[in-house]
Amino acid sequence: MENLDVSVPSSRSSDRPRRNTFISPELEVPQLIKQISDIKLSKKGTNVYVRFRPDNYKEEQEGKQVVDYFPDLKTIAVDNHSFKFKRIFPGETTQEQIFLSVGVPLIDPILDGYNCGIMAYGQTGAGKTFSLLGHGYDQPDRVGRGNPEKRGLVPRLLQSLFHEIQVSITPSVTFTVYASFIQIYLEKIYDLLNPAKETLKIYQDTSKGLWVTDATNVPVKNSNEILKQIELGIVNRITAATNSNSESSRAHAILVMTINKNLINQGTVISSQVYCVDLCGSERTSKTGAVEERLKEAQNINKSLLSLGNVIGALVENKKHIPYRDSKLTRLLQNCFGGTSIATLVLCCSANSVSSTETLATLRFGDRANKVKNKPVRNMGDSVTELRRLLNEANSKIYTQQRIVRSQIEKIIELETITKELFSICGDKKLGALRARYQIKFNPKKKNGFEMIGYYPFISIFTFISPMECLEMIHVCKLFDKRLKTDLLWRSYIDLAKKGKAMIFEINIETLSNVNDNIYQFVREIHQMRTNESLSVRHGMTLFVNRRS
Ligand SMILES: Nc1ncnc2c1ncn2[C@@H]1O[C@H](COP(=O)(O)OP(=O)(O)OP(=O)(O)O)[C@@H](O)[C@H]1O
C-alpha cells in the first residue's frame, strides 16, 4: 500500500466541520492545499484529453518525435494531421498535473450527483494503466508498492473525494460508498473482487436506467479501503506479456464506485456512480506478435474496441440505432457515451515515429468521441424513492438467489433419489470397481435393430465408476432431454425412445448380478420397439452395464 500521508489537492475549502464517523486517513493529512483546476468541463458532457508518454527504449533507439505541440496546449499535429482536444499533455507531464487538470474538475460534479466515466484509451503499452492507476498497478506483482509520486488519476481522485466526504459529514448529512471491480475478458464479465464467482450478467436498473451487474459491491469508508479492493482486483486481472508490453492488460477493467449522499433533514438522497475504465490496448497483431491464446484475446479486444468505435460513430452521425448491444463493453459504457454521464476520455499515446500509425488511430478515435454529446443529469431523489429503489434491488437479488437455491435443492433431491435407487440396486454393498461390461447398440443394418457389441468380463476400461461419477453420467444423459426422469433410470429412456426423443444414451450403472434380469427386460423392450418400426433408425442407445463379477 502506498503511503497516503501526503498533501491532498482539493478544489473545496477545508474549514468545514469534521466528524469521524468514517475512519478516514484523509483527515490525517496535515495540510490541505486548496487547488483549483484550470480546466472547465465541457457543457456537452464529453471531455477528451491526450497524454503522450515518454519514449520507451525501442523508440529511443529506432524512432524520432513526430508530434508538434501548439502553444494553446490544445492542438497538436502528427504527420501533418492536426487535432484539437481539451488539453494535450506532453511526455514530461507529471501524474499530479494530470490529476489537477483531469481529476479535480470532476470532484464537485461527482459529489453533486452526476455520474462520471473516466476512461483511458490507446494502443497497448501507451500508458493507460499508468495514467489511471499509476506506478505499481501496471504490474500485478508490484501492486501497492509503486512510487507514491507516480500514483495515478484514480487513487488521487478517490483520496480527494473521501476527503470531501469526510469534511461534509454532519449529523444531518451522511454518506454511503460502495465499490465494485470487474473485468471483461473474451466477452464475459468477471468479478475481480471475487474471481470464484461465475460470470456476471448485465441488467438494467429500471429506476435509474443504469447498467449494473451482480458484481460484489463492497462498502468502503475511506480511500485506503477502496485502494485495497483495487489492489486485490488488479492481481486477479488478466495480463500477459506481448511484444509491446511485458504486462499487457488482456481484459478491460472497470471500477465502479457508487456514492450516496443522504440529506436527512430534507429527506433527499444525491447519488452518483463513477466508472473508471482501463481499456485494453488496441493492437496490430502483426506488430505485437500475438499467436494462439494471445491472438484470440487480441482479436476479441480489437472487436470490442471496434464496437465502441461504432457506437461513437453512430452517435456522432445521429443514427437512430446505436449498437450498444454489440459488445459487453459498449453495454456497460452505454451511459458514458450518449448517456447522462460526464465522460472523461484520456487518450494515451506515444509521440514517436515507431508508433505513429497507432497514435493517429487513437487520435482519430478520440476526435470522434469528442463530438459525442451527453446530457449529464443530476441524480437526486427523495429518500423514500431511493429506499424503494434499494429495496427493489435487494428484492431482485433475493429472488435471483432464491431461484439458485431452489434449483440446487431440486438437484440435491434428484441426486438423492438416484443415489437411493442405485443403492437399492446394489443392496448395502458399496459400489466398487468394475468387473464386466455389456455394450448394446442400435444398428440399423441389423435385422432386429440392435447388436450386442460385447460382453467383456474383467475389463477395466470403465473402472472409473464411483457413485458420484455414475450420477454425473446420468446427468450427461439428462442433457439430451430435460424431461428425462432420472429416478426411473432406464425405464425413462425407453419412454423417451418411444417418443422419438432419444438419440444416443450412454449410461453406466454398476450393478449386482440380479439386475441382469432388468437389463434383459429393457433390451427386450427396445428390441420389440425396433422390430415394430416405432423407432427411427437414428435413435440409438448404448448401454453400458457395469457389474460386479
Ligand atoms: N507517462 C509515463 N511516464 C513514465 N512511464 C510510463 C508512462 N506511461 C507509461 N509508462 C510506462 O510504460 C509501460 C506501459 O504502460 P502501461 O502498462 O500503463 O500501458 P497500457 O496502455 O496500460 O498497456 P496495455 O494496454 O498493454 O495494458 C509501463 O512500464 C509504464 O510504467
The ligand as an SDF file (V2000), in Angstrom:
LIG
                    3D

 31 33  0  0  0  0  0  0  0  0999 V2000
    3.7220    8.8500  -18.5820 N   0  0  0  0  0  0  0  0  0  0  0  0
    4.5540    7.8510  -18.2900 C   0  0  0  0  0  0  0  0  0  0  0  0
    5.6980    8.0840  -17.6320 N   0  0  0  0  0  0  0  0  0  0  0  0
    6.5280    7.0650  -17.3370 C   0  0  0  0  0  0  0  0  0  0  0  0
    6.3040    5.7760  -17.6480 N   0  0  0  0  0  0  0  0  0  0  0  0
    5.1760    5.4830  -18.2970 C   0  0  0  0  0  0  0  0  0  0  0  0
    4.2450    6.4960  -18.6570 C   0  0  0  0  0  0  0  0  0  0  0  0
    3.2290    5.9070  -19.2880 N   0  0  0  0  0  0  0  0  0  0  0  0
    3.5150    4.5910  -19.3250 C   0  0  0  0  0  0  0  0  0  0  0  0
    4.6820    4.3430  -18.7360 N   0  0  0  0  0  0  0  0  0  0  0  0
    5.3040    3.0140  -18.6190 C   0  0  0  0  0  0  0  0  0  0  0  0
    5.1010    2.3240  -19.8430 O   0  0  0  0  0  0  0  0  0  0  0  0
    4.7790    0.9520  -19.6120 C   0  0  0  0  0  0  0  0  0  0  0  0
    3.4270    0.5930  -20.2300 C   0  0  0  0  0  0  0  0  0  0  0  0
    2.4360    1.3420  -19.5630 O   0  0  0  0  0  0  0  0  0  0  0  0
    1.0270    0.7330  -19.1970 P   0  0  0  0  0  0  0  0  0  0  0  0
    1.1240   -0.6430  -18.6670 O   0  0  0  0  0  0  0  0  0  0  0  0
    0.3400    1.7360  -18.3460 O   0  0  0  0  0  0  0  0  0  0  0  0
    0.4020    0.6740  -20.6520 O   0  0  0  0  0  0  0  0  0  0  0  0
   -1.0800    0.2440  -21.0740 P   0  0  0  0  0  0  0  0  0  0  0  0
   -1.5130    1.2560  -22.0680 O   0  0  0  0  0  0  0  0  0  0  0  0
   -1.9360    0.0840  -19.8690 O   0  0  0  0  0  0  0  0  0  0  0  0
   -0.7720   -1.1060  -21.8010 O   0  0  0  0  0  0  0  0  0  0  0  0
   -1.7650   -2.3660  -22.0790 P   0  0  0  0  0  0  0  0  0  0  0  0
   -2.8930   -1.8830  -22.8930 O   0  0  0  0  0  0  0  0  0  0  0  0
   -0.8890   -3.2910  -22.8480 O   0  0  0  0  0  0  0  0  0  0  0  0
   -2.1370   -2.8720  -20.7440 O   0  0  0  0  0  0  0  0  0  0  0  0
    4.8020    0.7490  -18.1140 C   0  0  0  0  0  0  0  0  0  0  0  0
    6.0530    0.2500  -17.7300 O   0  0  0  0  0  0  0  0  0  0  0  0
    4.6170    2.1630  -17.5570 C   0  0  0  0  0  0  0  0  0  0  0  0
    5.2130    2.3060  -16.2750 O   0  0  0  0  0  0  0  0  0  0  0  0
  1  2  1  0
  2  3  1  0
  2  7  2  0
  3  4  2  0
  4  5  1  0
  5  6  2  0
  6  7  1  0
  6 10  1  0
  7  8  1  0
  8  9  2  0
  9 10  1  0
 10 11  1  0
 11 12  1  0
 11 30  1  0
 12 13  1  0
 13 14  1  0
 13 28  1  0
 14 15  1  0
 15 16  1  0
 16 17  2  0
 16 18  1  0
 16 19  1  0
 19 20  1  0
 20 21  2  0
 20 22  1  0
 20 23  1  0
 23 24  1  0
 24 25  2  0
 24 26  1  0
 24 27  1  0
 28 29  1  0
 28 30  1  0
 30 31  1  0
M  END
$$$$
